[in-house]
């Protein structure tokens, strides 16, 4: 927000949950007050019944970036979905459309069984993934079953990225874990006060496919369990806080290894008195 106001920039969402209008509270989408202070794009633009892939988002983001540049302004991509950023910059693997029967079979099968099959058909992919990573296990298995080639082979043929056409000024935020975990816990409790339970109740009433991204977003399964009478509210809050902390931990690992090594890391707590130091890293001269 501070950077956008300083340079008349436009904030572009790069978060896989904030793209859905169904999760305004649980995704910590910008508040009406924030929306009035700076222009935001790609927040709450999709219905939860739609599955948005990294490539889908990258295409939308590329159009928004081109439009913002045409206006003579600077797009500011914000969000922790690293795969989105990488797909936008480096392109997407040209994987053919997955056979519908294969997709239906994989998504109707428990993650444990899919992982065992992936270990047989694509052991390299299985070795890279957590046995509980439903989304990535399903994707890797669908690709090799439908195309006969491992996903890693397709990913060597990436195309469509915009990295060569833009000047990227990046900053990776890796604040102290204890500080961040405390904020994760506080934020989830605040979401309950702001109406997260009602938000999940409305989502459940739509009876959407349980495999859709919106149904797997952090907080939805935990609060849904409470709404179905299978846990207390206190237990649901604790489970949601734990899920948030675990995701933050995975983000630390991803951002430590995946982005280019010359992207600066800012390891301080993000307090008001350290804001100028963080912004200085983004605005550094090459």
C-alpha positions as CSV (number, residue, x, y, z in Angstrom):
1,X,0.0,0.0,0.0
2,X,2.8,2.4,0.9
3,X,4.7,1.7,-2.3
4,X,1.6,2.0,-4.4
5,X,0.8,5.4,-2.9
6,X,4.4,6.6,-3.4
7,X,4.6,5.7,-7.1
8,X,1.0,5.8,-8.2
9,X,1.2,2.0,-8.6
10,X,-1.5,-0.6,-9.1
11,X,-1.6,-3.6,-6.8
12,X,-2.2,-6.9,-8.7
13,X,-3.2,-10.0,-6.7
14,X,-0.9,-13.0,-6.9
15,X,-2.6,-15.0,-4.2
16,X,-4.5,-18.2,-5.2
17,X,-7.2,-17.7,-2.5
18,X,-7.8,-13.9,-2.8
19,X,-8.8,-14.3,-6.4
20,X,-12.2,-15.8,-5.3
21,X,-15.0,-13.5,-4.2
22,X,-16.3,-16.3,-1.9
23,X,-13.4,-16.0,0.5
24,X,-13.1,-12.2,1.3
25,X,-12.7,-12.8,5.0
26,X,-10.7,-16.1,5.1
27,X,-8.3,-14.9,2.4
28,X,-7.8,-11.5,4.1
29,X,-8.8,-9.7,0.9
30,X,-8.3,-5.9,0.8
31,X,-10.8,-4.0,2.9
32,X,-13.0,-1.3,1.3
33,X,-10.8,1.3,3.0
34,X,-7.7,-0.1,1.4
35,X,-9.4,-0.3,-2.0
36,X,-10.1,3.4,-1.8
37,X,-6.4,4.2,-1.0
38,X,-4.9,2.4,-4.0
39,X,-6.1,0.7,-7.2
40,X,-6.3,-3.1,-6.9
41,X,-6.8,-5.7,-9.6
42,X,-7.6,-9.5,-9.7
43,X,-9.1,-9.5,-6.2
44,X,-12.4,-11.4,-5.8
45,X,-12.9,-11.7,-9.6
46,X,-13.7,-15.4,-9.8
47,X,-16.6,-17.5,-8.5
48,X,-15.7,-20.4,-6.2
49,X,-17.2,-22.9,-8.7
50,X,-14.3,-22.2,-11.0
51,X,-10.9,-23.8,-10.7
52,X,-8.2,-21.3,-11.4
53,X,-4.9,-22.8,-12.5
54,X,-1.5,-21.0,-12.4
55,X,-1.7,-20.6,-16.1
56,X,-5.2,-19.2,-15.9
57,X,-4.0,-16.6,-13.4
58,X,-0.8,-15.9,-15.4
59,X,-2.8,-15.1,-18.5
60,X,-5.1,-12.7,-16.6
61,X,-2.2,-11.1,-14.8
62,X,-0.3,-10.6,-18.1
63,X,-3.3,-8.7,-19.5
64,X,-3.6,-6.5,-16.5
65,X,0.2,-5.8,-16.5
66,X,0.1,-4.8,-20.1
67,X,-2.9,-2.5,-19.5
68,X,-1.2,-0.9,-16.5
69,X,2.0,-0.3,-18.4
70,X,-0.1,1.2,-21.3
71,X,-1.3,3.7,-18.7
72,X,2.2,4.6,-17.8
73,X,1.9,3.2,-14.3
74,X,3.7,0.4,-12.4
75,X,2.1,-2.9,-11.5
76,X,2.9,-4.2,-8.0
77,X,2.4,-8.0,-7.8
78,X,1.6,-9.1,-4.3
79,X,1.0,-12.6,-2.9
80,X,2.5,-15.7,-1.6
81,X,1.6,-18.2,-4.4
82,X,5.1,-18.7,-5.7
83,X,3.9,-21.0,-8.5
84,X,1.8,-18.1,-9.9
85,X,4.7,-15.8,-10.1
86,X,7.0,-18.4,-11.6
87,X,4.4,-19.3,-14.3
88,X,3.9,-15.7,-15.2
89,X,7.6,-14.9,-15.5
90,X,9.0,-18.2,-16.9
91,X,6.0,-19.6,-18.8
92,X,4.0,-22.8,-18.6
93,X,4.7,-26.3,-19.7
94,X,2.7,-27.1,-22.9
95,X,0.9,-30.1,-21.3
96,X,-2.0,-31.3,-23.5
97,X,-5.5,-31.3,-22.1
98,X,-5.9,-34.1,-19.6
99,X,-8.3,-36.9,-20.6
100,X,-11.6,-36.3,-18.8
101,X,-11.9,-39.9,-17.7
102,X,-8.4,-39.9,-16.3
103,X,-9.0,-36.7,-14.3
104,X,-12.3,-38.0,-13.0
105,X,-10.7,-41.2,-11.8
106,X,-7.7,-39.5,-10.2
107,X,-9.8,-36.9,-8.4
108,X,-12.2,-39.6,-7.1
109,X,-9.4,-41.5,-5.5
110,X,-7.9,-41.0,-2.1
111,X,-4.6,-39.1,-2.0
112,X,-2.8,-42.1,-0.3
113,X,-3.7,-44.4,-3.2
114,X,-2.8,-41.8,-5.8
115,X,0.6,-41.3,-4.2
116,X,1.3,-45.0,-4.2
117,X,0.5,-45.2,-8.0
118,X,2.6,-42.1,-8.6
119,X,5.5,-43.8,-6.8
120,X,5.2,-46.6,-9.4
121,X,4.6,-44.5,-12.6
122,X,6.7,-41.4,-11.8
123,X,9.0,-42.1,-8.8
124,X,10.9,-38.9,-9.4
125,X,7.8,-36.7,-9.0
126,X,6.7,-38.8,-5.9
127,X,10.0,-38.2,-4.3
128,X,9.6,-34.4,-4.6
129,X,6.1,-34.3,-3.1
130,X,4.7,-34.6,0.3
131,X,2.5,-37.8,0.5
132,X,-0.4,-35.5,1.6
133,X,-0.1,-32.9,-1.2
134,X,-3.4,-33.7,-2.9
135,X,-3.2,-31.1,-5.6
136,X,0.3,-31.7,-6.8
137,X,0.0,-35.5,-6.6
138,X,-3.2,-35.5,-8.6
139,X,-1.6,-33.2,-11.2
140,X,1.5,-35.3,-11.6
141,X,-0.4,-38.5,-11.8
142,X,-3.0,-37.1,-14.3
143,X,-0.2,-35.9,-16.6
144,X,1.7,-39.2,-16.8
145,X,-1.5,-41.2,-17.1
146,X,-2.9,-39.0,-19.8
147,X,0.2,-38.1,-21.8
148,X,2.6,-41.0,-21.1
149,X,5.3,-38.4,-20.1
150,X,6.3,-37.2,-16.6
151,X,5.4,-33.7,-15.7
152,X,9.1,-32.8,-15.3
153,X,9.7,-33.6,-19.0
154,X,6.9,-31.2,-20.0
155,X,8.2,-28.5,-17.7
156,X,11.5,-28.4,-19.6
157,X,9.6,-26.9,-22.5
158,X,8.2,-23.9,-20.8
159,X,6.8,-21.1,-23.0
160,X,4.8,-17.9,-22.7
161,X,6.6,-16.2,-19.8
162,X,7.0,-12.4,-19.7
163,X,10.3,-12.2,-17.8
164,X,12.3,-11.0,-20.9
165,X,9.7,-8.2,-21.6
166,X,9.6,-6.6,-18.1
167,X,12.0,-5.2,-15.6
168,X,11.4,-7.1,-12.3
169,X,12.1,-5.5,-9.0
170,X,11.5,-8.2,-6.4
171,X,11.6,-8.6,-2.6
172,X,11.0,-11.7,-0.7
173,X,9.7,-11.3,2.9
174,X,11.1,-13.8,5.3
175,X,10.4,-12.2,8.8
176,X,11.2,-14.0,12.0
177,X,9.1,-17.1,12.3
178,X,8.0,-16.6,15.9
179,X,6.8,-13.1,14.9
180,X,5.0,-14.4,11.8
181,X,3.4,-17.4,13.6
182,X,2.0,-15.0,16.2
183,X,0.5,-12.9,13.5
184,X,-1.0,-16.0,11.9
185,X,-2.7,-17.0,15.1
186,X,-4.0,-13.5,15.7
187,X,-5.3,-13.1,12.2
188,X,-7.2,-16.3,12.2
189,X,-8.9,-15.4,15.5
190,X,-9.8,-12.0,14.0
191,X,-11.3,-13.7,11.0
192,X,-13.8,-15.5,13.3
193,X,-14.8,-12.1,14.8
194,X,-15.2,-10.7,11.3
195,X,-17.7,-13.4,10.2
196,X,-15.6,-16.3,8.8
197,X,-18.0,-18.9,10.0
198,X,-20.9,-17.3,8.1
199,X,-18.7,-17.1,5.0
200,X,-17.9,-20.8,5.2
201,X,-21.5,-21.6,5.9
202,X,-22.6,-19.8,2.7
203,X,-19.9,-21.7,0.8
204,X,-21.1,-25.1,2.1
205,X,-24.6,-24.3,1.1
206,X,-23.5,-24.1,-2.5
207,X,-22.6,-27.8,-2.4
208,X,-19.5,-27.3,-4.6
209,X,-17.1,-30.1,-5.6
210,X,-14.9,-30.7,-2.6
211,X,-11.8,-30.8,-4.8
212,X,-12.2,-27.2,-6.0
213,X,-9.4,-24.8,-4.7
214,X,-12.0,-22.7,-2.9
215,X,-13.1,-25.7,-0.8
216,X,-9.5,-26.5,0.2
217,X,-8.4,-23.0,1.1
218,X,-7.0,-22.7,4.6
219,X,-9.7,-22.3,7.1
220,X,-12.5,-23.8,5.0
221,X,-12.1,-27.5,5.9
222,X,-11.4,-26.6,9.6
223,X,-14.5,-24.4,10.0
224,X,-16.6,-26.7,7.9
225,X,-15.9,-29.5,10.3
226,X,-17.2,-27.4,13.2
227,X,-20.3,-26.3,11.2
228,X,-21.0,-30.0,10.6
229,X,-20.9,-30.7,14.3
230,X,-17.6,-32.7,14.2
231,X,-15.5,-30.3,16.3
232,X,-15.9,-27.5,18.8
233,X,-15.3,-23.9,17.7
234,X,-12.1,-23.7,19.8
235,X,-10.8,-26.8,18.2
236,X,-11.6,-25.4,14.7
237,X,-9.8,-22.2,15.5
238,X,-6.8,-24.0,16.7
239,X,-6.8,-26.3,13.7
240,X,-7.1,-23.3,11.3
241,X,-4.2,-21.5,13.1
242,X,-2.1,-24.6,12.8
243,X,-2.9,-25.0,9.1
244,X,-1.9,-21.4,8.6
245,X,1.4,-21.8,10.4
246,X,2.2,-25.0,8.4
247,X,1.5,-23.2,5.1
248,X,3.8,-20.3,6.2
249,X,6.5,-22.9,7.0
250,X,6.2,-24.4,3.5
251,X,6.4,-20.8,2.0
252,X,9.7,-20.2,3.9
253,X,11.1,-23.4,2.2
254,X,9.8,-22.6,-1.2
255,X,11.0,-19.0,-1.3
256,X,14.4,-20.0,0.1
257,X,15.1,-22.2,-2.9
258,X,12.8,-21.4,-5.9
259,X,13.2,-17.7,-6.9
260,X,16.4,-16.4,-8.4
261,X,19.2,-16.0,-5.9
262,X,19.6,-12.3,-6.6
263,X,16.1,-11.5,-5.5
264,X,16.7,-9.7,-2.1
265,X,15.3,-11.2,1.1
266,X,14.0,-9.0,3.9
267,X,14.3,-10.9,7.2
268,X,13.2,-8.2,9.7
269,X,9.8,-8.1,11.3
270,X,7.5,-5.9,9.1
271,X,7.0,-3.1,11.5
272,X,6.4,0.5,10.7
273,X,9.9,1.7,11.6
274,X,11.4,-0.9,9.1
275,X,9.1,-0.1,6.2
276,X,11.4,2.3,4.5
277,X,14.2,-0.3,4.6
278,X,12.0,-2.9,2.9
279,X,10.9,-0.4,0.2
280,X,14.5,0.6,-0.4
281,X,15.3,-3.0,-1.5
282,X,12.5,-2.9,-4.1
283,X,13.6,0.5,-5.4
284,X,17.3,-0.3,-5.5
285,X,19.3,0.8,-8.5
286,X,20.7,-1.9,-10.7
